[in-house]
Amino acid sequence: MKIIVDLNKCSDHGECVAAAPEVFSLNNRGELSFRSVASDTFVSPDLDESLRNDLLDAVDNCPMQAIDLEG
């Protein structure tokens, strides 16, 4: 299972961080930390199945609908 984050849609609200802090974090400028490794789209490595419910919450709670869950 992977997450796909459209960084062009993301507005760094941080709802994903609240839902799944094991996967999402904000940097010291309040931006999603994935911005340091991707500019348009971030695709995670395979994530542990135990994170599924938190990741589904992150997808559901993203006000910009910038997060998808694959797998």
Distance bins in CASP14 RR format, pairs under 12 A and 6 or more apart:
PFRMAT RR
TARGET T0000
AUTHOR 0000-0000-0000
RMODE 2
METHOD distances of the structure
MODEL  1
1 23 0 0 0 0 0 1 0 0 0 0 0
1 43 0 0 0 0 0 1 0 0 0 0 0
1 44 0 0 0 0 1 0 0 0 0 0 0
1 45 0 0 0 0 0 1 0 0 0 0 0
1 46 1 0 0 1 0 0 0 0 0 0 0
1 47 1 0 1 0 0 0 0 0 0 0 0
1 48 0 0 0 0 1 0 0 0 0 0 0
1 49 1 0 0 1 0 0 0 0 0 0 0
1 50 0 0 0 0 0 1 0 0 0 0 0
1 51 1 0 0 1 0 0 0 0 0 0 0
1 52 1 0 0 1 0 0 0 0 0 0 0
1 53 0 0 0 0 0 1 0 0 0 0 0
1 54 0 0 0 0 0 1 0 0 0 0 0
1 55 1 0 0 1 0 0 0 0 0 0 0
1 56 0 0 0 0 0 1 0 0 0 0 0
1 59 0 0 0 0 0 1 0 0 0 0 0
1 68 0 0 0 0 0 1 0 0 0 0 0
1 69 1 0 0 1 0 0 0 0 0 0 0
1 70 1 0 0 1 0 0 0 0 0 0 0
1 71 1 0 1 0 0 0 0 0 0 0 0
2 23 0 0 0 0 0 1 0 0 0 0 0
2 41 0 0 0 0 0 1 0 0 0 0 0
2 42 0 0 0 0 1 0 0 0 0 0 0
2 43 1 0 1 0 0 0 0 0 0 0 0
2 44 1 0 1 0 0 0 0 0 0 0 0
2 45 1 0 0 1 0 0 0 0 0 0 0
2 46 1 0 0 1 0 0 0 0 0 0 0
2 47 1 0 0 1 0 0 0 0 0 0 0
2 48 0 0 0 0 0 1 0 0 0 0 0
2 49 0 0 0 0 0 1 0 0 0 0 0
2 51 0 0 0 0 0 1 0 0 0 0 0
2 52 0 0 0 0 0 1 0 0 0 0 0
2 55 0 0 0 0 1 0 0 0 0 0 0
2 67 0 0 0 0 0 1 0 0 0 0 0
2 68 0 0 0 0 1 0 0 0 0 0 0
2 69 1 0 0 1 0 0 0 0 0 0 0
2 70 1 0 1 0 0 0 0 0 0 0 0
2 71 1 0 0 1 0 0 0 0 0 0 0
3 10 0 0 0 0 0 1 0 0 0 0 0
3 16 0 0 0 0 1 0 0 0 0 0 0
3 19 0 0 0 0 0 1 0 0 0 0 0
3 20 0 0 0 0 1 0 0 0 0 0 0
3 22 0 0 0 0 0 1 0 0 0 0 0
3 23 1 0 0 1 0 0 0 0 0 0 0
3 24 0 0 0 0 1 0 0 0 0 0 0
3 32 0 0 0 0 0 1 0 0 0 0 0
3 34 0 0 0 0 1 0 0 0 0 0 0
3 38 0 0 0 0 0 1 0 0 0 0 0
3 41 0 0 0 0 0 1 0 0 0 0 0
3 42 1 0 0 1 0 0 0 0 0 0 0
3 43 1 0 0 1 0 0 0 0 0 0 0
3 44 1 0 1 0 0 0 0 0 0 0 0
3 45 0 0 0 0 1 0 0 0 0 0 0
3 46 0 0 0 0 0 1 0 0 0 0 0
3 47 1 0 0 1 0 0 0 0 0 0 0
3 51 0 0 0 0 1 0 0 0 0 0 0
3 52 0 0 0 0 0 1 0 0 0 0 0
3 54 0 0 0 0 0 1 0 0 0 0 0
3 55 1 0 0 1 0 0 0 0 0 0 0
3 56 0 0 0 0 0 1 0 0 0 0 0
3 58 1 0 0 1 0 0 0 0 0 0 0
3 59 0 0 0 0 1 0 0 0 0 0 0
3 62 0 0 0 0 0 1 0 0 0 0 0
3 66 0 0 0 0 0 1 0 0 0 0 0
3 67 1 0 0 1 0 0 0 0 0 0 0
3 68 1 0 0 1 0 0 0 0 0 0 0
3 69 1 0 1 0 0 0 0 0 0 0 0
3 70 1 0 0 1 0 0 0 0 0 0 0
3 71 0 0 0 0 1 0 0 0 0 0 0
4 10 0 0 0 0 0 1 0 0 0 0 0
4 34 0 0 0 0 0 1 0 0 0 0 0
4 38 0 0 0 0 0 1 0 0 0 0 0
4 40 0 0 0 0 0 1 0 0 0 0 0
4 41 1 0 0 1 0 0 0 0 0 0 0
4 42 1 0 0 1 0 0 0 0 0 0 0
4 43 1 0 1 0 0 0 0 0 0 0 0
4 44 1 0 0 1 0 0 0 0 0 0 0
4 45 0 0 0 0 0 1 0 0 0 0 0
4 47 0 0 0 0 0 1 0 0 0 0 0
4 55 0 0 0 0 0 1 0 0 0 0 0
4 58 0 0 0 0 0 1 0 0 0 0 0
4 59 0 0 0 0 1 0 0 0 0 0 0
4 62 0 0 0 0 0 1 0 0 0 0 0
4 65 0 0 0 0 0 1 0 0 0 0 0
4 66 0 0 0 0 1 0 0 0 0 0 0
4 67 1 0 0 1 0 0 0 0 0 0 0
4 68 1 0 1 0 0 0 0 0 0 0 0
4 69 1 0 0 1 0 0 0 0 0 0 0
4 70 1 0 0 1 0 0 0 0 0 0 0
4 71 0 0 0 0 0 1 0 0 0 0 0
5 11 0 0 0 0 0 1 0 0 0 0 0
5 12 0 0 0 0 0 1 0 0 0 0 0
5 14 0 0 0 0 0 1 0 0 0 0 0
5 16 0 0 0 0 1 0 0 0 0 0 0
5 20 0 0 0 0 0 1 0 0 0 0 0
5 23 0 0 0 0 1 0 0 0 0 0 0
5 24 0 0 0 0 1 0 0 0 0 0 0
5 32 1 0 0 1 0 0 0 0 0 0 0
5 33 0 0 0 0 0 1 0 0 0 0 0
5 34 1 0 1 0 0 0 0 0 0 0 0
5 35 0 0 0 0 1 0 0 0 0 0 0
5 37 0 0 0 0 0 1 0 0 0 0 0
5 38 1 0 0 1 0 0 0 0 0 0 0
5 39 0 0 0 0 0 1 0 0 0 0 0
5 40 0 0 0 0 1 0 0 0 0 0 0
5 41 1 0 0 1 0 0 0 0 0 0 0
5 42 1 0 1 0 0 0 0 0 0 0 0
5 43 0 0 0 0 1 0 0 0 0 0 0
5 44 0 0 0 0 1 0 0 0 0 0 0
5 55 0 0 0 0 0 1 0 0 0 0 0
5 58 0 0 0 0 1 0 0 0 0 0 0
5 59 0 0 0 0 0 1 0 0 0 0 0
5 62 0 0 0 0 1 0 0 0 0 0 0
5 64 0 0 0 0 0 1 0 0 0 0 0
5 65 0 0 0 0 0 1 0 0 0 0 0
5 66 1 0 1 0 0 0 0 0 0 0 0
5 67 1 0 1 0 0 0 0 0 0 0 0
5 68 1 0 0 1 0 0 0 0 0 0 0
5 69 0 0 0 0 0 1 0 0 0 0 0
5 70 0 0 0 0 0 1 0 0 0 0 0
6 32 0 0 0 0 0 1 0 0 0 0 0
6 34 0 0 0 0 0 1 0 0 0 0 0
6 38 0 0 0 0 0 1 0 0 0 0 0
6 39 0 0 0 0 0 1 0 0 0 0 0
6 40 1 0 0 1 0 0 0 0 0 0 0
6 41 1 0 1 0 0 0 0 0 0 0 0
6 42 0 0 0 0 1 0 0 0 0 0 0
6 43 0 0 0 0 0 1 0 0 0 0 0
6 59 0 0 0 0 0 1 0 0 0 0 0
6 62 0 0 0 0 1 0 0 0 0 0 0
6 64 0 0 0 0 1 0 0 0 0 0 0
6 65 0 0 0 0 1 0 0 0 0 0 0
6 66 1 0 1 0 0 0 0 0 0 0 0
6 67 1 0 0 1 0 0 0 0 0 0 0
6 68 1 0 0 1 0 0 0 0 0 0 0
7 31 0 0 0 0 1 0 0 0 0 0 0
7 32 1 0 0 1 0 0 0 0 0 0 0
7 33 0 0 0 0 0 1 0 0 0 0 0
7 34 1 0 0 1 0 0 0 0 0 0 0
7 35 1 0 0 1 0 0 0 0 0 0 0
7 36 0 0 0 0 0 1 0 0 0 0 0
7 37 0 0 0 0 0 1 0 0 0 0 0
7 38 1 0 0 1 0 0 0 0 0 0 0
7 39 1 0 0 1 0 0 0 0 0 0 0
7 40 1 0 1 0 0 0 0 0 0 0 0
7 41 1 0 0 1 0 0 0 0 0 0 0
7 42 1 0 0 1 0 0 0 0 0 0 0
7 43 0 0 0 0 0 1 0 0 0 0 0
7 64 0 0 0 0 0 1 0 0 0 0 0
7 66 1 0 0 1 0 0 0 0 0 0 0
7 67 0 0 0 0 0 1 0 0 0 0 0
8 32 0 0 0 0 0 1 0 0 0 0 0
8 35 0 0 0 0 0 1 0 0 0 0 0
8 38 0 0 0 0 0 1 0 0 0 0 0
8 39 0 0 0 0 1 0 0 0 0 0 0
8 40 1 0 1 0 0 0 0 0 0 0 0
8 41 1 0 0 1 0 0 0 0 0 0 0
8 42 0 0 0 0 0 1 0 0 0 0 0
8 64 0 0 0 0 1 0 0 0 0 0 0
8 65 0 0 0 0 0 1 0 0 0 0 0
8 66 0 0 0 0 1 0 0 0 0 0 0
9 32 0 0 0 0 0 1 0 0 0 0 0
9 40 0 0 0 0 0 1 0 0 0 0 0
9 41 0 0 0 0 1 0 0 0 0 0 0
9 42 0 0 0 0 0 1 0 0 0 0 0
9 62 0 0 0 0 1 0 0 0 0 0 0
9 63 0 0 0 0 1 0 0 0 0 0 0
9 64 1 0 1 0 0 0 0 0 0 0 0
9 65 1 0 0 1 0 0 0 0 0 0 0
9 66 1 1 0 0 0 0 0 0 0 0 0
9 67 0 0 0 0 1 0 0 0 0 0 0
9 68 0 0 0 0 0 1 0 0 0 0 0
10 16 0 0 0 0 1 0 0 0 0 0 0
10 17 0 0 0 0 0 1 0 0 0 0 0
10 24 0 0 0 0 0 1 0 0 0 0 0
10 26 0 0 0 0 0 1 0 0 0 0 0
10 30 0 0 0 0 0 1 0 0 0 0 0
10 31 0 0 0 0 1 0 0 0 0 0 0
10 32 1 0 1 0 0 0 0 0 0 0 0
10 33 0 0 0 0 0 1 0 0 0 0 0
10 34 0 0 0 0 1 0 0 0 0 0 0
10 35 0 0 0 0 1 0 0 0 0 0 0
10 38 0 0 0 0 0 1 0 0 0 0 0
10 39 0 0 0 0 0 1 0 0 0 0 0
10 40 0 0 0 0 0 1 0 0 0 0 0
10 41 0 0 0 0 0 1 0 0 0 0 0
10 42 0 0 0 0 1 0 0 0 0 0 0
10 58 0 0 0 0 0 1 0 0 0 0 0
10 62 1 0 0 1 0 0 0 0 0 0 0
10 63 0 0 0 0 1 0 0 0 0 0 0
10 64 1 0 1 0 0 0 0 0 0 0 0
10 65 0 0 0 0 1 0 0 0 0 0 0
10 66 1 0 1 0 0 0 0 0 0 0 0
10 67 0 0 0 0 1 0 0 0 0 0 0
10 68 0 0 0 0 0 1 0 0 0 0 0
11 26 0 0 0 0 0 1 0 0 0 0 0
11 30 0 0 0 0 0 1 0 0 0 0 0
11 31 0 0 0 0 1 0 0 0 0 0 0
11 32 0 0 0 0 1 0 0 0 0 0 0
11 35 0 0 0 0 0 1 0 0 0 0 0
11 62 0 0 0 0 1 0 0 0 0 0 0
11 63 1 0 0 1 0 0 0 0 0 0 0
11 64 1 0 1 0 0 0 0 0 0 0 0
11 65 0 0 0 0 0 1 0 0 0 0 0
11 66 1 0 0 1 0 0 0 0 0 0 0
12 24 0 0 0 0 0 1 0 0 0 0 0
12 25 0 0 0 0 0 1 0 0 0 0 0
12 26 1 0 0 1 0 0 0 0 0 0 0
12 27 0 0 0 0 1 0 0 0 0 0 0
12 29 0 0 0 0 1 0 0 0 0 0 0
12 30 1 0 1 0 0 0 0 0 0 0 0
12 31 1 0 1 0 0 0 0 0 0 0 0
12 32 1 0 1 0 0 0 0 0 0 0 0
12 33 0 0 0 0 0 1 0 0 0 0 0
12 34 0 0 0 0 0 1 0 0 0 0 0
12 35 0 0 0 0 1 0 0 0 0 0 0
12 62 0 0 0 0 0 1 0 0 0 0 0
12 63 0 0 0 0 0 1 0 0 0 0 0
12 64 0 0 0 0 1 0 0 0 0 0 0
12 66 0 0 0 0 1 0 0 0 0 0 0
13 19 0 0 0 0 0 1 0 0 0 0 0
13 24 0 0 0 0 0 1 0 0 0 0 0
13 26 0 0 0 0 1 0 0 0 0 0 0
13 30 0 0 0 0 0 1 0 0 0 0 0
13 31 0 0 0 0 0 1 0 0 0 0 0
13 32 0 0 0 0 1 0 0 0 0 0 0
13 58 0 0 0 0 0 1 0 0 0 0 0
13 61 0 0 0 0 1 0 0 0 0 0 0
13 62 1 0 0 1 0 0 0 0 0 0 0
13 63 1 0 1 0 0 0 0 0 0 0 0
13 64 1 0 0 1 0 0 0 0 0 0 0
13 65 0 0 0 0 0 1 0 0 0 0 0
13 66 0 0 0 0 1 0 0 0 0 0 0
13 67 0 0 0 0 0 1 0 0 0 0 0
14 20 0 0 0 0 0 1 0 0 0 0 0
14 21 0 0 0 0 0 1 0 0 0 0 0
14 24 1 0 0 1 0 0 0 0 0 0 0
14 25 0 0 0 0 1 0 0 0 0 0 0
14 26 1 0 0 1 0 0 0 0 0 0 0
14 27 0 0 0 0 0 1 0 0 0 0 0
14 30 0 0 0 0 1 0 0 0 0 0 0
14 31 0 0 0 0 1 0 0 0 0 0 0
14 32 1 0 0 1 0 0 0 0 0 0 0
14 33 0 0 0 0 0 1 0 0 0 0 0
14 34 0 0 0 0 0 1 0 0 0 0 0
14 58 0 0 0 0 1 0 0 0 0 0 0
14 61 0 0 0 0 1 0 0 0 0 0 0
14 62 0 0 0 0 1 0 0 0 0 0 0
14 63 0 0 0 0 1 0 0 0 0 0 0
14 64 0 0 0 0 0 1 0 0 0 0 0
14 66 0 0 0 0 0 1 0 0 0 0 0
14 67 0 0 0 0 0 1 0 0 0 0 0
15 21 0 0 0 0 0 1 0 0 0 0 0
15 24 0 0 0 0 1 0 0 0 0 0 0
15 26 0 0 0 0 0 1 0 0 0 0 0
15 32 0 0 0 0 0 1 0 0 0 0 0
15 54 0 0 0 0 0 1 0 0 0 0 0
15 57 0 0 0 0 1 0 0 0 0 0 0
15 58 1 0 0 1 0 0 0 0 0 0 0
15 59 0 0 0 0 0 1 0 0 0 0 0
15 60 0 0 0 0 1 0 0 0 0 0 0
15 61 1 0 1 0 0 0 0 0 0 0 0
15 62 1 0 1 0 0 0 0 0 0 0 0
15 63 1 0 0 1 0 0 0 0 0 0 0
15 64 0 0 0 0 1 0 0 0 0 0 0
15 65 0 0 0 0 0 1 0 0 0 0 0
15 66 0 0 0 0 0 1 0 0 0 0 0
15 67 0 0 0 0 1 0 0 0 0 0 0
16 22 0 0 0 0 0 1 0 0 0 0 0
16 23 1 0 0 1 0 0 0 0 0 0 0
16 24 1 0 1 0 0 0 0 0 0 0 0
16 25 0 0 0 0 1 0 0 0 0 0 0
16 26 0 0 0 0 1 0 0 0 0 0 0
16 32 1 0 0 1 0 0 0 0 0 0 0
16 33 0 0 0 0 0 1 0 0 0 0 0
16 34 0 0 0 0 1 0 0 0 0 0 0
16 42 0 0 0 0 0 1 0 0 0 0 0
16 44 0 0 0 0 0 1 0 0 0 0 0
16 54 0 0 0 0 1 0 0 0 0 0 0
16 55 0 0 0 0 1 0 0 0 0 0 0
16 56 0 0 0 0 0 1 0 0 0 0 0
16 57 0 0 0 0 1 0 0 0 0 0 0
16 58 1 0 1 0 0 0 0 0 0 0 0
16 59 0 0 0 0 1 0 0 0 0 0 0
16 60 0 0 0 0 0 1 0 0 0 0 0
16 61 1 0 0 1 0 0 0 0 0 0 0
16 62 1 0 1 0 0 0 0 0 0 0 0
16 63 0 0 0 0 0 1 0 0 0 0 0
16 64 0 0 0 0 0 1 0 0 0 0 0
16 65 0 0 0 0 0 1 0 0 0 0 0
16 66 0 0 0 0 1 0 0 0 0 0 0
16 67 1 0 0 1 0 0 0 0 0 0 0
16 68 0 0 0 0 0 1 0 0 0 0 0
16 69 0 0 0 0 0 1 0 0 0 0 0
17 23 0 0 0 0 1 0 0 0 0 0 0
17 24 1 0 1 0 0 0 0 0 0 0 0
17 25 1 0 1 0 0 0 0 0 0 0 0
17 26 1 0 1 0 0 0 0 0 0 0 0
17 27 0 0 0 0 0 1 0 0 0 0 0
17 30 0 0 0 0 1 0 0 0 0 0 0
17 31 0 0 0 0 0 1 0 0 0 0 0
17 32 0 0 0 0 1 0 0 0 0 0 0
17 33 0 0 0 0 1 0 0 0 0 0 0
17 34 0 0 0 0 0 1 0 0 0 0 0
17 54 0 0 0 0 0 1 0 0 0 0 0
17 57 0 0 0 0 0 1 0 0 0 0 0
17 58 0 0 0 0 1 0 0 0 0 0 0
17 61 0 0 0 0 0 1 0 0 0 0 0
17 62 0 0 0 0 0 1 0 0 0 0 0
17 67 0 0 0 0 0 1 0 0 0 0 0
18 24 0 0 0 0 1 0 0 0 0 0 0
18 25 0 0 0 0 0 1 0 0 0 0 0
18 26 0 0 0 0 0 1 0 0 0 0 0
18 54 0 0 0 0 1 0 0 0 0 0 0
18 57 0 0 0 0 1 0 0 0 0 0 0
18 58 0 0 0 0 1 0 0 0 0 0 0
18 60 0 0 0 0 0 1 0 0 0 0 0
18 61 1 0 0 1 0 0 0 0 0 0 0
18 62 0 0 0 0 0 1 0 0 0 0 0
18 63 0 0 0 0 0 1 0 0 0 0 0
19 51 0 0 0 0 0 1 0 0 0 0 0
19 52 0 0 0 0 0 1 0 0 0 0 0
19 53 0 0 0 0 1 0 0 0 0 0 0
19 54 1 0 1 0 0 0 0 0 0 0 0
19 55 1 0 0 1 0 0 0 0 0 0 0
19 56 0 0 0 0 1 0 0 0 0 0 0
19 57 1 1 0 0 0 0 0 0 0 0 0
19 58 1 0 1 0 0 0 0 0 0 0 0
19 59 0 0 0 0 1 0 0 0 0 0 0
19 60 1 0 0 1 0 0 0 0 0 0 0
19 61 1 0 1 0 0 0 0 0 0 0 0
19 62 0 0 0 0 1 0 0 0 0 0 0
19 63 0 0 0 0 0 1 0 0 0 0 0
19 67 0 0 0 0 1 0 0 0 0 0 0
19 69 0 0 0 0 0 1 0 0 0 0 0
20 44 0 0 0 0 0 1 0 0 0 0 0
20 47 0 0 0 0 1 0 0 0 0 0 0
20 48 0 0 0 0 0 1 0 0 0 0 0
20 50 0 0 0 0 0 1 0 0 0 0 0
20 51 1 0 0 1 0 0 0 0 0 0 0
20 52 0 0 0 0 1 0 0 0 0 0 0
20 53 0 0 0 0 1 0 0 0 0 0 0
20 54 1 1 0 0 0 0 0 0 0 0 0
20 55 1 0 1 0 0 0 0 0 0 0 0
20 56 0 0 0 0 1 0 0 0 0 0 0
20 57 1 0 0 1 0 0 0 0 0 0 0
20 58 1 0 1 0 0 0 0 0 0 0 0
20 59 0 0 0 0 1 0 0 0 0 0 0
20 60 0 0 0 0 0 1 0 0 0 0 0
20 61 0 0 0 0 1 0 0 0 0 0 0
20 62 0 0 0 0 0 1 0 0 0 0 0
20 67 0 0 0 0 1 0 0 0 0 0 0
20 69 0 0 0 0 0 1 0 0 0 0 0
21 33 0 0 0 0 0 1 0 0 0 0 0
21 51 0 0 0 0 0 1 0 0 0 0 0
21 54 0 0 0 0 1 0 0 0 0 0 0
21 55 0 0 0 0 0 1 0 0 0 0 0
21 57 0 0 0 0 0 1 0 0 0 0 0
21 58 0 0 0 0 1 0 0 0 0 0 0
22 44 0 0 0 0 0 1 0 0 0 0 0
22 47 0 0 0 0 1 0 0 0 0 0 0
22 48 0 0 0 0 1 0 0 0 0 0 0
22 50 0 0 0 0 1 0 0 0 0 0 0
22 51 1 0 0 1 0 0 0 0 0 0 0
22 52 0 0 0 0 0 1 0 0 0 0 0
22 53 0 0 0 0 0 1 0 0 0 0 0
22 54 1 0 0 1 0 0 0 0 0 0 0
22 55 0 0 0 0 1 0 0 0 0 0 0
22 57 0 0 0 0 0 1 0 0 0 0 0
22 58 0 0 0 0 0 1 0 0 0 0 0
23 32 0 0 0 0 0 1 0 0 0 0 0
23 33 0 0 0 0 0 1 0 0 0 0 0
23 34 0 0 0 0 1 0 0 0 0 0 0
23 42 0 0 0 0 0 1 0 0 0 0 0
23 44 1 0 0 1 0 0 0 0 0 0 0
23 45 0 0 0 0 0 1 0 0 0 0 0
23 46 0 0 0 0 0 1 0 0 0 0 0
23 47 1 0 0 1 0 0 0 0 0 0 0
23 48 0 0 0 0 1 0 0 0 0 0 0
23 50 0 0 0 0 0 1 0 0 0 0 0
23 51 1 0 0 1 0 0 0 0 0 0 0
23 52 0 0 0 0 0 1 0 0 0 0 0
23 54 1 0 0 1 0 0 0 0 0 0 0
23 55 1 0 0 1 0 0 0 0 0 0 0
23 56 0 0 0 0 0 1 0 0 0 0 0
23 57 0 0 0 0 0 1 0 0 0 0 0
23 58 1 0 0 1 0 0 0 0 0 0 0
23 59 0 0 0 0 0 1 0 0 0 0 0
23 67 0 0 0 0 1 0 0 0 0 0 0
23 69 0 0 0 0 0 1 0 0 0 0 0
24 30 0 0 0 0 0 1 0 0 0 0 0
24 31 0 0 0 0 0 1 0 0 0 0 0
24 32 1 0 0 1 0 0 0 0 0 0 0
24 33 1 0 0 1 0 0 0 0 0 0 0
24 34 0 0 0 0 1 0 0 0 0 0 0
24 35 0 0 0 0 0 1 0 0 0 0 0
24 42 0 0 0 0 0 1 0 0 0 0 0
24 44 0 0 0 0 1 0 0 0 0 0 0
24 47 0 0 0 0 0 1 0 0 0 0 0
24 51 0 0 0 0 0 1 0 0 0 0 0
24 54 0 0 0 0 1 0 0 0 0 0 0
24 55 0 0 0 0 1 0 0 0 0 0 0
24 57 0 0 0 0 0 1 0 0 0 0 0
24 58 1 0 0 1 0 0 0 0 0 0 0
24 59 0 0 0 0 0 1 0 0 0 0 0
24 61 0 0 0 0 0 1 0 0 0 0 0
24 62 0 0 0 0 1 0 0 0 0 0 0
24 66 0 0 0 0 0 1 0 0 0 0 0
24 67 0 0 0 0 1 0 0 0 0 0 0
25 31 0 0 0 0 0 1 0 0 0 0 0
25 32 1 0 0 1 0 0 0 0 0 0 0
25 33 1 0 1 0 0 0 0 0 0 0 0
25 34 0 0 0 0 1 0 0 0 0 0 0
25 35 0 0 0 0 0 1 0 0 0 0 0
25 36 0 0 0 0 0 1 0 0 0 0 0
25 58 0 0 0 0 0 1 0 0 0 0 0
26 32 1 0 0 1 0 0 0 0 0 0 0
26 33 1 0 0 1 0 0 0 0 0 0 0
26 34 0 0 0 0 0 1 0 0 0 0 0
26 35 0 0 0 0 1 0 0 0 0 0 0
26 36 0 0 0 0 0 1 0 0 0 0 0
27 33 1 0 1 0 0 0 0 0 0 0 0
27 34 0 0 0 0 1 0 0 0 0 0 0
27 35 1 0 0 1 0 0 0 0 0 0 0
27 36 1 0 0 1 0 0 0 0 0 0 0
27 37 0 0 0 0 0 1 0 0 0 0 0
28 36 0 0 0 0 0 1 0 0 0 0 0
29 35 0 0 0 0 1 0 0 0 0 0 0
29 36 0 0 0 0 0 1 0 0 0 0 0
30 36 0 0 0 0 0 1 0 0 0 0 0
31 38 0 0 0 0 0 1 0 0 0 0 0
32 38 0 0 0 0 1 0 0 0 0 0 0
32 39 0 0 0 0 0 1 0 0 0 0 0
32 42 0 0 0 0 1 0 0 0 0 0 0
32 58 0 0 0 0 0 1 0 0 0 0 0
32 62 0 0 0 0 0 1 0 0 0 0 0
32 64 0 0 0 0 0 1 0 0 0 0 0
32 66 0 0 0 0 1 0 0 0 0 0 0
32 67 0 0 0 0 1 0 0 0 0 0 0
33 42 0 0 0 0 1 0 0 0 0 0 0
33 44 0 0 0 0 0 1 0 0 0 0 0
34 40 0 0 0 0 0 1 0 0 0 0 0
34 41 0 0 0 0 1 0 0 0 0 0 0
34 42 1 1 0 0 0 0 0 0 0 0 0
34 43 0 0 0 0 1 0 0 0 0 0 0
34 44 0 0 0 0 1 0 0 0 0 0 0
34 45 0 0 0 0 0 1 0 0 0 0 0
34 66 0 0 0 0 0 1 0 0 0 0 0
34 67 0 0 0 0 0 1 0 0 0 0 0
35 41 0 0 0 0 0 1 0 0 0 0 0
35 42 0 0 0 0 1 0 0 0 0 0 0
35 66 0 0 0 0 0 1 0 0 0 0 0
36 42 0 0 0 0 1 0 0 0 0 0 0
37 43 0 0 0 0 0 1 0 0 0 0 0
37 44 0 0 0 0 0 1 0 0 0 0 0
37 45 0 0 0 0 0 1 0 0 0 0 0
38 44 0 0 0 0 0 1 0 0 0 0 0
40 66 0 0 0 0 0 1 0 0 0 0 0
41 66 0 0 0 0 1 0 0 0 0 0 0
41 67 0 0 0 0 0 1 0 0 0 0 0
41 68 0 0 0 0 1 0 0 0 0 0 0
41 70 0 0 0 0 0 1 0 0 0 0 0
42 66 0 0 0 0 1 0 0 0 0 0 0
42 67 0 0 0 0 1 0 0 0 0 0 0
42 68 0 0 0 0 0 1 0 0 0 0 0
43 67 0 0 0 0 0 1 0 0 0 0 0
43 68 0 0 0 0 1 0 0 0 0 0 0
43 69 0 0 0 0 0 1 0 0 0 0 0
43 70 0 0 0 0 1 0 0 0 0 0 0
44 51 0 0 0 0 0 1 0 0 0 0 0
44 55 0 0 0 0 1 0 0 0 0 0 0
44 58 0 0 0 0 0 1 0 0 0 0 0
44 67 0 0 0 0 0 1 0 0 0 0 0
44 68 0 0 0 0 0 1 0 0 0 0 0
44 69 0 0 0 0 1 0 0 0 0 0 0
44 70 0 0 0 0 1 0 0 0 0 0 0
44 71 0 0 0 0 0 1 0 0 0 0 0
45 70 0 0 0 0 0 1 0 0 0 0 0
46 70 0 0 0 0 0 1 0 0 0 0 0
46 71 0 0 0 0 1 0 0 0 0 0 0
47 54 0 0 0 0 1 0 0 0 0 0 0
47 55 1 0 0 1 0 0 0 0 0 0 0
47 56 0 0 0 0 0 1 0 0 0 0 0
47 58 0 0 0 0 0 1 0 0 0 0 0
47 69 0 0 0 0 1 0 0 0 0 0 0
47 70 0 0 0 0 0 1 0 0 0 0 0
47 71 0 0 0 0 1 0 0 0 0 0 0
48 54 0 0 0 0 0 1 0 0 0 0 0
48 55 0 0 0 0 1 0 0 0 0 0 0
49 55 0 0 0 0 1 0 0 0 0 0 0
49 56 0 0 0 0 0 1 0 0 0 0 0
49 69 0 0 0 0 0 1 0 0 0 0 0
49 71 0 0 0 0 1 0 0 0 0 0 0
51 57 0 0 0 0 0 1 0 0 0 0 0
51 58 0 0 0 0 1 0 0 0 0 0 0
51 59 0 0 0 0 0 1 0 0 0 0 0
51 69 0 0 0 0 1 0 0 0 0 0 0
52 58 0 0 0 0 0 1 0 0 0 0 0
52 59 0 0 0 0 0 1 0 0 0 0 0
52 69 1 0 0 1 0 0 0 0 0 0 0
52 70 0 0 0 0 0 1 0 0 0 0 0
52 71 0 0 0 0 1 0 0 0 0 0 0
53 59 0 0 0 0 0 1 0 0 0 0 0
53 60 0 0 0 0 0 1 0 0 0 0 0
53 69 0 0 0 0 0 1 0 0 0 0 0
54 60 0 0 0 0 0 1 0 0 0 0 0
54 61 0 0 0 0 0 1 0 0 0 0 0
54 67 0 0 0 0 0 1 0 0 0 0 0
54 69 0 0 0 0 0 1 0 0 0 0 0
55 61 0 0 0 0 0 1 0 0 0 0 0
55 62 0 0 0 0 0 1 0 0 0 0 0
55 67 0 0 0 0 1 0 0 0 0 0 0
55 68 0 0 0 0 0 1 0 0 0 0 0
55 69 1 0 1 0 0 0 0 0 0 0 0
55 70 0 0 0 0 0 1 0 0 0 0 0
55 71 0 0 0 0 0 1 0 0 0 0 0
56 62 0 0 0 0 0 1 0 0 0 0 0
56 67 0 0 0 0 1 0 0 0 0 0 0
56 68 0 0 0 0 0 1 0 0 0 0 0
56 69 1 0 0 1 0 0 0 0 0 0 0
56 71 0 0 0 0 0 1 0 0 0 0 0
57 67 0 0 0 0 0 1 0 0 0 0 0
57 69 0 0 0 0 0 1 0 0 0 0 0
58 64 0 0 0 0 0 1 0 0 0 0 0
58 65 0 0 0 0 0 1 0 0 0 0 0
58 66 0 0 0 0 0 1 0 0 0 0 0
58 67 1 0 1 0 0 0 0 0 0 0 0
58 68 0 0 0 0 0 1 0 0 0 0 0
58 69 0 0 0 0 1 0 0 0 0 0 0
59 65 0 0 0 0 1 0 0 0 0 0 0
59 66 0 0 0 0 1 0 0 0 0 0 0
59 67 1 0 1 0 0 0 0 0 0 0 0
59 68 1 0 0 1 0 0 0 0 0 0 0
59 69 1 0 1 0 0 0 0 0 0 0 0
59 70 0 0 0 0 0 1 0 0 0 0 0
60 67 0 0 0 0 1 0 0 0 0 0 0
60 68 0 0 0 0 0 1 0 0 0 0 0
60 69 0 0 0 0 1 0 0 0 0 0 0
61 67 0 0 0 0 1 0 0 0 0 0 0
62 68 0 0 0 0 1 0 0 0 0 0 0
62 69 0 0 0 0 0 1 0 0 0 0 0
END
